[in-house]
Amino acid sequence: MILSSYPVIDLHGFDRDYAVYKVNEFIDDNLRSKKYTIVIIHGIGEGILRKAVQEFLRKNKKVESFNVDVINSGSTVVKLKEI
């Protein structure tokens, strides 16, 4: 999968709450644009942003599935529900 062809949000430098807020906006924007696969760059570090974002994604009814990218563990690929 060539991730550069999908919309990307980079969360480096964000705190947990702001990162989740921006991811929620990003999801809504892409659904409006009918783009159903997105990439979230959260970085590797201690995993704080990854955990917060994935917890949010797990509970979000607009998300069909998500997985940490196989090549870059600092990003998560998200498949949104086509609604």
Secondary structure, DSSP 8 states (H G I E B T S, - for coil): --GGGS-EEE-TT--HHHHHHHHHHHHHHHHHTT--EEEEE--STTSHHHHHHHHHHHH-TTEEEEEE-SS-TTEEEEEE---
